[in-house]
């Protein structure tokens, strides 16, 4: 396959580009390098183009599949208008490119759309938008839904992805990354009181598998990409301690975010991903963390 990966110097995008290349596909990466980094692509042998897909651009290469990962992904990015503009205009530009190429399109949506709705979170449940980022992704899903009968388009609502090549993200990197750094440095891991909040942590290798499977989806669709398991913060600290050979008690502190904009619990209902993509997560939380810590700390 001839593949284009937008946002391919970012976290999921770089892992995806490298895996596609490993599987023998011809891969082109585009990225504006505002939040991505070329360090993530040091083992990449394909073509790299530096450009911003949210602005007018021209790519004359032909592609069979476009994986659209490019976006402003930080829900707390300071400019709400720019988040919405960049994400929607970027998506529309990529949809047009896919139509021009008669290419399949797989794009990143988000579990952030569910807000503090009931768990396990189902694709058709009422949405609760907590940020401009979420607003932009819901609009993308609405655009995609209108195109279901016109092209192969699959939206992936990633849950809490963690793993190699996320360190450049800084504050928005996974809590697994941040807590592991604290524990590795011999500091008490800091979590919100009283550690009962939950996350559906999915290892990036699983997220990449789901993304590639979406190329062969039975039909155009929007599906959750998660494990179906919610793990509370206290349990996460316990697993990190075990993997890193430490025994550090958590330090609890008051929530620093407005509770109205903070997701207290995330947990996917992965039924549709299994039905339409044939996807089931393979990595347990502990095994994913072990693999990641080996990559991160050697």
C-alpha positions as a printed NumPy array, in Angstrom:
array([[  0.   ,   0.   ,   0.   ],
       [  1.015,   3.57 ,  -0.591],
       [  0.28 ,   5.327,   2.699],
       [  0.228,   8.931,   3.862],
       [  0.473,   9.597,   7.602],
       [ -0.335,  13.16 ,   8.665],
       [  1.055,  14.156,  12.046],
       [  3.56 ,  11.373,  11.5  ],
       [  6.237,  12.947,  13.704],
       [  3.844,  12.93 ,  16.663],
       [  3.173,  10.202,  19.186],
       [  0.706,   7.774,  17.585],
       [  1.598,   8.962,  14.08 ],
       [  5.295,   8.069,  14.362],
       [  4.566,   4.639,  15.833],
       [  2.082,   4.061,  13.013],
       [  4.462,   5.201,  10.259],
       [  7.254,   2.967,  11.553],
       [  4.963,  -0.064,  11.84 ],
       [  3.544,   0.435,   8.338],
       [  7.076,   0.661,   6.971],
       [  8.056,  -2.467,   8.914],
       [  5.124,  -4.277,   7.283],
       [  6.497,  -3.378,   3.845],
       [  4.255,  -0.481,   2.877],
       [  5.471,   2.674,   1.134],
       [  4.993,   5.507,   3.632],
       [  5.043,   9.287,   3.327],
       [  4.897,  11.374,   6.509],
       [  3.75 ,  14.976,   6.666],
       [  4.056,  17.061,   9.81 ],
       [  4.425,  20.777,  10.591],
       [  6.698,  19.941,  13.561],
       [  4.832,  22.272,  15.911],
       [  4.04 ,  19.484,  18.362],
       [  5.803,  16.552,  16.687],
       [  9.537,  15.953,  16.521],
       [ 11.822,  14.434,  13.911],
       [ 13.507,  12.513,  16.755],
       [ 10.49 ,  10.181,  16.624],
       [ 11.384,   9.312,  13.023],
       [ 15.094,   8.638,  13.296],
       [ 14.53 ,   5.016,  12.153],
       [ 12.098,   6.034,   9.388],
       [ 13.326,   5.513,   5.823],
       [ 10.344,   6.887,   3.88 ],
       [  9.581,  10.349,   2.555],
       [  9.09 ,  13.243,   4.996],
       [  7.35 ,  16.479,   4.019],
       [  7.166,  19.415,   6.405],
       [  3.806,  21.13 ,   5.95 ],
       [  0.694,  22.243,   7.797],
       [ -2.348,  20.37 ,   6.482],
       [ -4.676,  22.973,   8.012],
       [ -3.472,  25.477,   5.391],
       [ -3.782,  25.14 ,   1.575],
       [ -1.203,  22.636,   0.3  ],
       [ -0.457,  20.447,  -2.678],
       [  0.767,  16.864,  -2.647],
       [  0.957,  15.27 ,  -6.072],
       [  1.88 ,  11.749,  -4.938],
       [ -0.874,   9.131,  -5.141],
       [ -1.981,   7.204,  -2.049],
       [ -4.111,   4.145,  -1.358],
       [ -4.688,   5.023,   2.295],
       [ -4.454,   8.234,   4.295],
       [ -4.027,   8.05 ,   8.063],
       [ -4.942,  11.437,   9.488],
       [ -3.316,  11.953,  12.892],
       [ -2.428,  15.653,  12.553],
       [ -4.271,  17.939,  14.976],
       [ -3.888,  20.264,  17.902],
       [ -4.455,  17.52 ,  20.482],
       [ -3.934,  19.337,  23.772],
       [ -7.41 ,  19.892,  25.291],
       [ -5.911,  22.799,  27.266],
       [ -4.265,  24.525,  24.312],
       [ -4.623,  28.269,  25.066],
       [ -6.282,  29.328,  21.792],
       [ -9.689,  27.648,  21.422],
       [-10.435,  29.289,  18.083],
       [ -7.148,  28.101,  16.577],
       [ -7.698,  24.56 ,  17.894],
       [-11.087,  24.414,  16.198],
       [ -9.891,  26.081,  12.972],
       [ -6.772,  23.959,  12.563],
       [ -8.527,  20.676,  13.292],
       [-11.584,  21.256,  11.104],
       [ -9.781,  22.854,   8.165],
       [ -7.081,  20.192,   8.341],
       [ -9.714,  17.451,   8.289],
       [-11.599,  18.977,   5.358],
       [ -8.344,  19.328,   3.402],
       [ -7.501,  15.677,   4.028],
       [-11.008,  14.503,   3.101],
       [-10.597,  16.339,  -0.223],
       [ -7.181,  14.761,  -0.758],
       [ -8.633,  11.287,  -0.047],
       [-11.454,  11.915,  -2.545],
       [ -8.958,  13.099,  -5.168],
       [ -6.906,   9.921,  -4.679],
       [ -9.92 ,   7.64 ,  -4.242],
       [ -8.069,   6.642,  -1.071],
       [ -9.337,   5.09 ,   2.132],
       [ -9.269,   7.492,   5.084],
       [ -8.634,   6.556,   8.715],
       [ -8.589,   9.431,  11.186],
       [ -8.069,  10.087,  14.889],
       [-11.116,  11.019,  16.932],
       [-11.174,  11.002,  20.743],
       [-12.816,   9.486,  23.807],
       [-12.863,  13.027,  25.186],
       [-16.267,  13.417,  23.496],
       [-17.915,  11.337,  26.218],
       [-17.003,  13.734,  29.011],
       [-18.291,  12.395,  32.319],
       [-20.987,  10.303,  30.705],
       [-21.836,   6.743,  31.797],
       [-19.274,   3.94 ,  31.493],
       [-18.535,   1.76 ,  29.65 ],
       [-18.711,   4.459,  27.007],
       [-20.615,   3.573,  23.845],
       [-20.252,   5.333,  20.505],
       [-23.889,   6.416,  20.304],
       [-24.302,   7.741,  23.85 ],
       [-24.941,  11.418,  24.511],
       [-21.798,  13.501,  24.067],
       [-20.452,  15.914,  26.665],
       [-18.031,  18.409,  25.169],
       [-15.468,  19.714,  27.674],
       [-13.065,  21.557,  25.349],
       [-12.609,  23.151,  21.941],
       [-10.568,  20.065,  21.047],
       [-13.581,  17.862,  21.803],
       [-15.843,  20.211,  19.849],
       [-13.571,  19.942,  16.801],
       [-13.433,  16.151,  16.972],
       [-17.216,  15.855,  17.26 ],
       [-17.557,  18.073,  14.183],
       [-15.086,  15.809,  12.361],
       [-17.167,  12.773,  13.313],
       [-20.303,  14.5  ,  12.026],
       [-18.579,  15.276,   8.709],
       [-17.362,  11.667,   8.468],
       [-20.837,  10.277,   9.154],
       [-22.186,  12.223,   6.169],
       [-19.518,  10.541,   4.018],
       [-20.121,   6.929,   5.124],
       [-21.962,   6.05 ,   1.894],
       [-19.528,   7.926,  -0.35 ],
       [-16.092,   6.618,   0.71 ],
       [-14.236,   4.306,   3.08 ],
       [-13.791,   6.453,   6.163],
       [-13.16 ,   5.246,   9.718],
       [-12.924,   7.383,  12.853],
       [-11.068,   6.021,  15.874],
       [-11.99 ,   7.312,  19.319],
       [ -8.719,   6.595,  21.078],
       [ -8.889,   6.28 ,  24.844],
       [ -5.811,   6.905,  27.042],
       [ -2.912,   5.898,  24.814],
       [  0.572,   5.523,  26.317],
       [  3.922,   4.284,  25.127],
       [  7.154,   5.055,  23.264],
       [  7.633,   8.379,  21.469],
       [  5.27 ,  10.44 ,  23.626],
       [  7.898,  12.208,  25.747],
       [  8.036,  15.257,  23.432],
       [  4.417,  16.06 ,  24.348],
       [  5.404,  17.415,  27.762],
       [  2.426,  18.074,  30.025],
       [ -0.151,  16.357,  27.746],
       [  1.904,  13.113,  27.76 ],
       [  0.25 ,  10.162,  29.511],
       [  0.031,   9.976,  33.281],
       [  1.898,   6.672,  32.982],
       [  4.881,   8.575,  31.61 ],
       [  4.725,  11.322,  34.243],
       [  4.18 ,   8.995,  37.208],
       [  6.953,   6.664,  36.052],
       [  9.381,   9.592,  35.963],
       [  8.472,  10.532,  39.538],
       [  8.829,   6.955,  40.784],
       [ 12.079,   6.407,  38.868],
       [ 13.47 ,   9.556,  40.52 ],
       [ 12.517,   8.219,  43.974],
       [  9.72 ,  10.754,  44.434],
       [  6.239,   9.973,  45.69 ],
       [  3.882,   9.71 ,  42.722],
       [  1.402,  12.602,  42.87 ],
       [ -2.244,  11.835,  42.083],
       [ -5.546,  13.584,  42.691],
       [ -7.394,  12.795,  45.922],
       [ -8.123,   9.99 ,  46.616],
       [ -6.865,   8.108,  43.58 ],
       [-10.259,   6.67 ,  42.681],
       [-10.49 ,   8.265,  39.227],
       [-10.204,   5.714,  36.411],
       [ -8.599,   5.571,  32.979],
       [ -8.815,   3.077,  30.122],
       [ -5.089,   2.907,  29.374],
       [ -4.321,   1.399,  25.977],
       [ -0.782,   0.658,  24.849],
       [  0.276,   2.453,  21.67 ],
       [  1.09 ,  -0.854,  19.935],
       [ -2.564,  -1.846,  20.34 ],
       [ -3.688,   1.58 ,  19.115],
       [ -1.515,   1.174,  16.014],
       [ -2.924,  -2.313,  15.363],
       [ -6.476,  -0.931,  15.522],
       [ -5.519,   1.914,  13.173],
       [ -4.147,  -0.459,  10.541],
       [ -7.109,  -2.829,  10.898],
       [ -9.386,   0.144,  10.154],
       [ -8.147,   0.034,   6.544],
       [ -9.962,  -3.291,   6.203],
       [-13.056,  -2.372,   8.237],
       [-16.272,  -4.1  ,   7.145],
       [-17.828,  -0.693,   6.543],
       [-17.287,   2.999,   7.224],
       [-17.75 ,   3.616,  10.935],
       [-16.649,   5.414,  14.094],
       [-15.442,   3.124,  16.88 ],
       [-13.818,   3.203,  20.3  ],
       [-10.182,   2.125,  20.606],
       [ -9.707,   1.037,  24.203],
       [ -9.23 ,  -2.057,  26.319],
       [-12.648,  -1.996,  27.983],
       [-10.94 ,  -1.881,  31.389],
       [-10.92 ,   1.15 ,  33.687],
       [ -7.977,   1.242,  36.12 ],
       [ -8.002,   3.621,  39.066],
       [ -5.01 ,   5.822,  39.828],
       [ -4.101,   3.912,  43.01 ],
       [ -3.884,   0.635,  41.091],
       [ -1.812,   2.295,  38.385],
       [  0.692,   3.501,  40.993],
       [  0.841,  -0.037,  42.416],
       [  1.613,  -1.539,  38.98 ],
       [  4.259,   1.109,  38.222],
       [  5.927,   0.488,  41.57 ],
       [  5.976,  -3.247,  40.885],
       [  7.436,  -2.9  ,  37.38 ],
       [ 10.037,  -0.324,  38.478],
       [ 10.994,  -2.222,  41.636],
       [  9.935,   0.558,  44.001],
       [  7.502,   0.918,  46.889],
       [  6.539,   4.573,  46.966],
       [  3.231,   5.617,  48.497],
       [  1.174,   8.104,  46.488],
       [  0.988,  11.735,  47.508],
       [ -2.587,  12.955,  47.162],
       [ -3.378,  16.532,  46.213],
       [ -6.481,  18.548,  45.419],
       [ -7.828,  18.569,  41.884],
       [ -6.258,  21.469,  39.991],
       [ -8.708,  21.435,  37.079],
       [-12.256,  22.674,  36.916],
       [-14.323,  19.51 ,  37.587],
       [-16.604,  20.587,  34.742],
       [-13.758,  20.164,  32.23 ],
       [-12.092,  17.071,  33.726],
       [-12.949,  13.475,  32.838],
       [-13.066,  11.53 ,  36.088],
       [-13.519,   8.103,  34.51 ],
       [-12.857,   6.687,  31.058],
       [-13.685,   3.151,  30.007],
       [-14.438,   2.011,  26.473],
       [-17.09 ,  -0.335,  25.28 ],
       [-14.941,  -2.004,  22.587],
       [-17.763,  -4.065,  21.043],
       [-17.995,  -2.144,  17.761],
       [-14.224,  -2.142,  17.198],
       [-14.298,  -5.93 ,  17.511],
       [-17.344,  -6.241,  15.25 ],
       [-16.279,  -3.875,  12.453],
       [-12.465,  -3.964,  12.658],
       [-11.777,  -7.349,  14.25 ],
       [ -9.799,  -5.482,  16.921],
       [ -9.204,  -6.68 ,  20.469],
       [ -6.452,  -5.232,  22.661],
       [ -3.61 ,  -7.693,  23.229],
       [ -1.546,  -5.814,  25.806],
       [ -2.491,  -5.915,  29.478],
       [ -1.728,  -2.753,  31.433],
       [  1.161,  -4.411,  33.268],
       [  2.711,  -5.932,  30.134],
       [  2.369,  -2.643,  28.26 ],
       [  4.044,  -0.751,  31.096],
       [  6.865,  -3.347,  31.267],
       [  7.503,  -3.007,  27.542],
       [  7.337,   0.786,  27.716],
       [  9.626,   1.084,  30.747],
       [ 12.179,  -1.105,  28.973],
       [ 12.087,   1.279,  26.014],
       [ 12.098,   4.411,  28.183],
       [ 14.747,   3.515,  30.742],
       [ 16.571,   0.551,  29.173]])
